[in-house]
Amino acid sequence: MRSFHLEIVTPDGLEFDGQAESLLVRCDEGDVEILASHADFIATLGTGRARLLLDGSERYASVSGGFLSVKGGEVRLVATTFEFAEDIDLDRAVLAKDNAEAALANPKSEIDERVIKAKLARALNRINVAGKI
């Protein structure tokens, strides 16, 4: 299978820089799979699981927020959060889920409720990607 250059960046720095055969990621408009020779493309990222095909092996990650761009065959994923499944601290994710569920019982404002729901979605996604739901 043909490959393309993929760079994954977060506010914490470079998470991945190398060749990939496929990237499947959740965008705001739905899931998108990028393969070699994909047309130029840009989209905002939602919260969901990413699947990367690297040297014929699948790797999964939890992703939320940011954008995905393809330009001239170069693929860049700039994410608010990105964690490979094996790097997810499951205990921390479960604690974040429990805290968000407790906070959701009594939000202080409509904005607070939206923030709490986003935190809950990220925690549930991390748990799901870690394969422990």
C-alpha positions as CSV (number, residue, x, y, z in Angstrom):
1,M,0.0,0.0,0.0
2,R,1.3,3.5,-0.9
3,S,2.1,5.8,2.0
4,F,2.1,9.6,2.6
5,H,3.8,11.9,5.1
6,L,1.8,12.5,8.3
7,E,2.5,15.0,11.0
8,I,0.5,15.1,14.2
9,V,0.9,18.2,16.4
10,T,-0.7,19.2,19.7
11,P,-0.2,22.1,22.0
12,D,2.3,19.8,23.8
13,G,4.4,19.4,20.7
14,L,5.0,16.9,17.9
15,E,3.2,13.6,18.5
16,F,4.0,11.8,15.3
17,D,6.1,12.6,12.2
18,G,6.5,9.8,9.6
19,Q,4.9,7.7,6.9
20,A,1.4,6.3,7.1
21,E,-0.7,4.3,4.7
22,S,-4.1,5.5,6.1
23,L,-5.6,7.9,8.6
24,L,-9.2,7.6,9.7
25,V,-10.4,10.4,11.9
26,R,-13.6,11.9,13.2
27,C,-14.3,15.4,11.7
28,D,-17.2,17.6,12.6
29,E,-19.0,16.5,9.4
30,G,-18.3,12.8,9.9
31,D,-15.5,10.3,9.6
32,V,-12.8,10.9,7.0
33,E,-10.2,8.5,5.7
34,I,-7.0,9.8,4.2
35,L,-5.0,7.7,1.8
36,A,-2.0,8.5,-0.4
37,S,-2.8,10.9,-3.3
38,H,-5.8,12.3,-1.4
39,A,-7.1,15.6,-2.9
40,D,-6.3,18.8,-1.0
41,F,-8.7,19.0,2.0
42,I,-9.3,20.8,5.2
43,A,-11.7,20.0,8.0
44,T,-12.3,20.7,11.7
45,L,-11.9,17.7,14.1
46,G,-14.5,16.4,16.4
47,T,-14.0,14.1,19.4
48,G,-13.5,10.5,18.4
49,R,-11.2,7.6,17.8
50,A,-8.5,7.9,15.1
51,R,-7.1,4.8,13.3
52,L,-3.7,5.0,11.8
53,L,-2.2,2.3,9.5
54,L,1.6,2.4,9.9
55,D,3.8,-0.2,8.2
56,G,0.8,-2.4,7.9
57,S,-0.1,-2.2,11.6
58,E,-3.1,-0.4,13.1
59,R,-2.7,2.0,15.9
60,Y,-5.6,3.8,17.6
61,A,-5.7,7.2,19.4
62,S,-8.1,9.5,21.1
63,V,-8.5,12.8,19.4
64,S,-10.5,16.0,20.1
65,G,-10.6,19.4,18.6
66,G,-8.3,21.0,16.0
67,F,-8.1,20.5,12.3
68,L,-6.9,18.2,9.6
69,S,-5.3,19.4,6.4
70,V,-4.1,17.7,3.2
71,K,-2.0,19.9,0.9
72,G,0.1,18.6,-2.0
73,G,0.1,15.0,-0.5
74,E,1.3,16.2,2.9
75,V,-1.1,15.5,5.8
76,R,-1.1,17.5,9.0
77,L,-3.4,16.8,12.0
78,V,-3.3,19.7,14.5
79,A,-5.3,18.5,17.5
80,T,-6.3,20.0,20.8
81,T,-5.7,16.6,22.4
82,F,-4.2,13.4,20.9
83,E,-3.3,10.3,22.8
84,F,-2.3,6.9,21.4
85,A,-4.3,4.1,23.1
86,E,-1.3,2.7,24.8
87,D,-0.5,6.1,26.4
88,I,-4.0,6.6,27.9
89,D,-4.1,6.7,31.7
90,L,-7.3,4.7,32.2
91,D,-7.7,5.6,35.9
92,R,-7.4,9.3,35.1
93,A,-9.9,9.0,32.3
94,V,-12.4,7.2,34.6
95,L,-11.9,9.9,37.2
96,A,-12.5,12.6,34.6
97,K,-15.7,10.9,33.5
98,D,-16.9,10.6,37.1
99,N,-16.1,14.2,37.8
100,A,-17.8,15.4,34.7
101,E,-20.9,13.4,35.4
102,A,-21.1,14.8,39.0
103,A,-20.6,18.4,37.7
104,L,-23.3,17.9,35.0
105,A,-25.9,17.4,37.8
106,N,-25.5,21.1,38.8
107,P,-24.0,23.3,36.1
108,K,-23.5,27.0,37.0
109,S,-24.5,28.3,33.5
110,E,-25.3,27.2,30.0
111,I,-21.6,27.7,29.0
112,D,-20.5,25.7,32.0
113,E,-22.8,22.9,30.9
114,R,-21.3,22.9,27.4
115,V,-17.8,22.7,28.8
116,I,-18.7,19.9,31.2
117,K,-20.3,17.9,28.3
118,A,-17.2,18.4,26.2
119,K,-15.1,17.1,29.1
120,L,-17.4,14.1,29.5
121,A,-17.2,13.3,25.8
122,R,-13.4,13.5,25.9
123,A,-13.2,11.2,28.9
124,L,-15.6,8.7,27.4
125,N,-13.7,8.7,24.2
126,R,-10.4,8.1,26.0
127,I,-12.0,5.1,27.9
128,N,-13.4,3.8,24.6
129,V,-10.1,4.0,22.8
130,A,-8.3,2.4,25.6
131,G,-10.7,-0.5,25.0
132,K,-12.0,-0.7,28.6
133,I,-15.7,0.3,28.3
